[in-house]
Amino acid sequence: MNQKIKYELSMAYHENTKKSDTNYSFNSKVVYKVYPNTKYYDIEKNTLGSLLPFDDTFLKTLLHRKSTRSFSNKGIGLADISKLLSLSCGLRGNYGEMIFRTYPSAGARFPIEIYLVILNSLDMDLGLYHYNIIENRIELVRNGDFSKEVIDFYGQQQIETEYPCLILCSANFDRTMSKYGERGYRYVLIDLGHISQNFYLVSTYLGLGVVAFGVGSTSDDTMDSFLRLNSNTERFLYGLAVGYPQI
């Protein structure tokens, strides 16, 4: 059955939010919710040497996590790509027929697919790759320098410096929605949040820089076409630039 018909409400929302629209007025200062007239307990601040030892690797990684907006022109190597993918979203083990990975997924459905656009590398051909989770390999979908396509899609969000790798996340909505129905659409987006935070934390741990590109400047159809996705089963959602921070 055509996915657009099977999940009419969710796919209608997806179609209607494909294009970037930033013409909104808003208060740039975030107002946080508080309960001022109730009993409270102060908790320790998350500083090095307070909650955990000063040299604790996890805490340093967590506190140093940030978006990198200035990259060096160093090409990325297969060794760093391997660690980044395996630790961020690779296999972790299985329980019976259920396969688990390094991030949580509703119902262990894992709808997110990972693609890489290698723009500058020490030991890999430039081109578009797909991450084969089961066999833990990256597969060359097609080779070439696709920097123009990336710049055209992200437009004003494009960072001035030349990052060597762009990670593109798509979703096979049916994997999750066949189990959870329309509500599964929410779970797919939550899964994307889980995996994105992993990319940030693992990149920080490895000494890599990363920055997320939420939406492009054109319709998502452009990226669906670039990735040659079957729009009935798979759609582009999100991108992250990865490389070495400018020192």
Residue pairs with C-beta under 8 A, 6 or more apart in sequence:
2 232
3 11
3 173
3 174
3 232
3 233
4 11
4 15
4 232
6 174
6 177
7 173
7 174
7 177
7 181
7 182
7 184
7 185
9 182
10 173
10 177
10 182
10 184
10 185
11 173
13 185
14 173
14 185
14 235
18 219
18 220
18 221
19 218
19 219
19 220
20 215
20 216
20 217
20 218
44 50
44 51
45 51
46 59
46 62
46 63
47 63
48 54
48 56
48 59
48 60
48 63
51 59
52 58
52 59
53 59
57 205
61 201
61 204
61 205
62 201
64 204
65 200
65 201
65 204
66 204
67 210
67 211
67 212
68 209
68 210
68 211
68 241
68 243
68 245
69 159
69 211
70 159
70 160
70 161
70 209
70 245
70 246
71 159
71 161
71 162
71 163
71 164
71 209
71 241
71 243
71 244
71 245
71 246
72 161
72 243
72 244
72 245
72 246
72 247
73 120
73 161
73 162
74 120
74 164
74 243
74 244
75 120
75 121
75 122
75 164
76 118
76 120
76 121
76 122
76 124
76 164
76 165
76 242
76 243
76 244
77 121
77 122
77 123
77 124
78 121
78 122
78 123
78 124
80 206
80 208
81 116
81 124
81 138
81 165
83 202
83 206
84 199
84 202
84 203
84 206
84 208
84 242
85 114
85 131
85 138
86 102
86 136
87 102
87 198
87 202
87 205
88 102
88 103
88 195
88 198
88 199
88 202
89 101
89 102
89 103
89 112
89 114
89 131
89 133
89 195
89 198
89 199
90 101
90 102
90 133
90 136
91 99
91 100
91 101
91 102
91 133
91 134
91 136
92 100
92 101
92 102
93 99
93 100
94 100
98 108
99 108
99 110
100 108
101 110
101 133
102 198
103 191
103 194
103 195
103 198
104 191
104 194
105 111
105 112
105 176
105 187
105 191
105 194
106 176
106 180
106 184
106 187
106 190
106 191
107 176
107 179
107 180
107 187
109 175
109 176
109 179
109 184
109 187
110 133
110 175
110 191
111 171
111 172
111 173
111 175
111 176
111 188
111 191
112 169
112 170
112 171
112 188
112 191
112 192
112 195
112 237
113 130
113 131
113 169
113 170
113 171
113 172
113 234
114 130
114 131
114 133
114 167
114 168
114 169
115 128
115 129
115 130
115 131
115 141
115 167
115 168
115 169
115 170
115 227
116 128
116 129
116 130
116 131
116 138
116 165
116 166
116 167
116 168
117 127
117 128
117 129
117 146
117 150
117 165
117 166
117 168
118 124
118 125
118 126
118 127
118 129
118 164
118 165
119 126
119 145
119 146
119 147
119 150
119 162
119 163
119 164
119 165
119 166
120 126
120 162
120 164
120 165
121 164
121 165
125 140
125 143
126 143
126 144
126 145
126 146
127 140
127 141
127 142
127 143
127 144
127 146
128 140
128 141
128 142
128 143
128 144
128 146
128 226
128 227
129 138
129 139
129 140
129 141
130 138
130 139
130 141
131 137
131 138
131 139
132 138
132 139
141 227
141 228
146 226
147 162
149 226
150 158
150 166
151 158
152 218
152 222
153 216
153 217
153 218
153 222
153 223
153 226
154 213
154 216
154 217
154 239
155 216
155 217
155 218
156 217
157 213
157 216
157 217
159 211
159 241
161 246
162 243
163 209
163 241
163 242
163 243
164 242
164 243
164 244
165 241
165 242
165 243
166 239
166 240
166 241
166 242
167 199
167 239
167 240
167 241
167 242
168 223
168 227
168 236
168 238
168 239
169 192
169 195
169 196
169 236
169 237
169 238
169 239
169 240
170 227
170 229
170 234
170 235
170 236
170 237
171 188
171 191
171 192
171 234
171 235
171 237
172 233
172 234
173 184
173 185
173 188
173 233
173 234
173 235
174 233
176 184
176 185
176 187
176 188
176 191
177 184
177 185
177 188
178 184
180 187
189 237
192 237
192 238
196 212
196 238
196 240
199 210
199 240
199 242
200 210
200 212
203 209
203 210
203 242
204 210
207 244
208 242
208 243
208 244
208 245
209 242
209 243
209 244
209 245
210 240
210 241
210 242
211 240
211 241
212 238
212 239
212 240
213 238
213 239
213 240
213 241
214 238
216 222
216 223
216 239
220 235
220 236
220 237
223 236
223 239
224 231
224 235
224 236
227 236
229 235
229 236
